[in-house]
Amino acid sequence: MDKDGKLMFEGEYLDGKRWNGKGYNKYHKIKFEIKDGNGKGKEYYSNGLLKFEGEYLNGKINGKIKEY
C-alpha cells in the first residue's frame, strides 16, 4: 500500500520478484499485469498521462520499451 493506504500491488512474489498479479498507480488504474514473471506493464505520470510501456520477463523489465 502507498502512504495513503491505496493498494499498489496484489499478487505473489517468487525469490523477491513480482511473479503473478497486478500493480496499480495512485489513481487505482492497472500499472502492470504479470503472470509467471512475464507480462506487459505501463507506468503513468502523476497527471495520468502514459510514461512507460514495455514487457517483463522473469519478473524484470525486458525487451523493447516505449518511454513518453
C-alpha positions in Angstrom: 0.0 0.0 0.0 1.1 3.5 -0.6 1.3 6.2 2.1 -2.4 7.0 1.6 -3.4 3.3 2.2 -4.2 2.6 -1.5 -3.4 -0.8 -3.0 -0.3 -0.8 -5.1 0.3 -4.5 -5.8 -1.9 -7.5 -5.5 -0.4 -10.9 -6.2 2.5 -13.2 -5.5 6.3 -12.9 -5.2 8.9 -15.5 -6.1 12.5 -15.1 -5.0 11.9 -11.4 -4.2 10.4 -10.7 -7.7 6.8 -9.9 -8.5 5.6 -13.1 -10.2 1.8 -13.2 -10.5 -0.6 -10.3 -10.1 -1.4 -6.7 -10.9 0.2 -3.4 -9.9 -1.8 -0.2 -9.6 -0.9 3.5 -10.0 -2.1 6.1 -7.5 -5.4 6.5 -9.5 -6.0 2.8 -9.0 -5.6 2.1 -12.7 -3.7 -1.0 -13.7 0.0 -0.2 -14.0 1.1 -3.7 -15.0 -0.1 -7.3 -15.1 2.3 -10.2 -14.7 1.8 -13.9 -14.9 4.6 -16.4 -14.2 7.1 -13.4 -14.1 6.1 -12.4 -17.6 3.7 -9.7 -18.9 3.1 -6.2 -20.1 3.5 -3.1 -18.0 2.6 0.6 -18.1 3.6 3.4 -15.8 1.9 6.8 -15.6 3.0 10.3 -14.7 1.2 12.0 -11.7 -1.0 13.8 -14.2 -2.3 10.5 -15.5 -0.5 10.6 -18.9 1.4 7.4 -20.0 5.1 7.5 -19.1 6.3 4.0 -20.0 5.1 0.7 -21.6 7.0 -2.4 -22.0 7.3 -6.1 -21.1 8.5 -8.1 -18.1 10.5 -11.4 -18.4 11.2 -13.4 -15.3 10.0 -10.6 -13.1 12.2 -7.8 -14.6 11.7 -5.3 -17.4 13.0 -6.8 -20.6 13.0 -6.2 -24.4 11.7 -3.2 -26.3 10.0 -0.4 -24.3 8.5 2.9 -25.1 9.0 5.9 -22.8 7.0 9.1 -23.2 
